Amino acid sequence: MPTTYNTLIFGASYGSLLATKLLLAGHTVKLICLPEEADLINSEGTRVRMTAKQRDGLVEINSRQLPGALSAAAPGAVDPSDYNLIALAMQEPQYRAPGVREALDAVAKARVPCMSIMNMPPLPYLARIPGLDVDGLTQCYTDPTVWQNFDTALMTLCSPDPQAFRPPEEALNVLQVSLPTNFKVARFVSDEHTAMLRRMQADIEAIRYDDGGGEIELPVKLKVHDSVFVPLAKWSMLLTGNYRCVQKDDMRSIRDAVHSDLDLSRSVYEWVSALCRTLGAAKEDLVPFEKYANAAQGLAKPSSAARALLAGAPNIERTDCLVRTIAAQKGLRSDVVDQTVALVDSWLEANRKAS
């Protein structure tokens, strides 16, 4: 087993958070992104800001001052076989873009272990869940054909629980973490590939960062789980908060979506959790509603999906559609989820007409 790993990450926004944790642990990372982002990152590095228990305000971590090596490139300028791990940190609709599609297919054909950090699980990962009719879920994806050459055994899912955003007034290489929770990843089928994840977990746990005022422990760890259902705990959060930011004529914050009617939010959350248990999840794989509702108090912005719809996006990740479709396969439905899906559908229809 190598002492350090070489990781390729699709996406330089949210992907720079995972990259920073790996760089702090001494690993090597390359980010795939737009040419102007790549030029900026290669010349100035990335800056990620997060809270830390031992400090007031935000701690800024500059990639150029870390033990690991960071670089960036456009999609066509990389060979996936050069890497130990590929991480997918773009939004699901982006993988059908020219250049990105071909780079993703090269990953599939290189047979390199692949870890998705998307809210929308790739179809090859869903194929690891017993009893799902994966072919019946394709309509929820912007382009399901981009996943067709992947080996399910080489795909895992990491729940993107940490919340982060690019401050609009800052350069493209700056990311601010608004909810510094952990990445929770399911093991690979292979023990060897899972051992790599566990090594990364241990390396990240061991990090102590000197911000000039002494060494501190930083939040946002990588947690490896044996259950394929642990990353699906995010579904309850997405259907209760993120997609319910979408209103008929405007958007609201995740906090308001959850706390404007806490009993209704609890009912949606528990319905999705029950669906996950129907699929095979254990109670301990999931997150209690109270813990999520408490975290949502700090989420004062609309979700990225809601912001994208408001900005006119013709496609977004459709975890709302996915959860409803899986529920229908199991003979389950929710009026609130149906209403949410219909609202998102209506925004997308209007955006597509406008574009």
Summary of the structure (lengths in Angstrom):
residues: 355
radius of gyration: 19.4
end to end distance: 50.1
largest distance: 56.9
contacts: 1197
relative contact order: 0.12
helix: 47%
strand: 17%
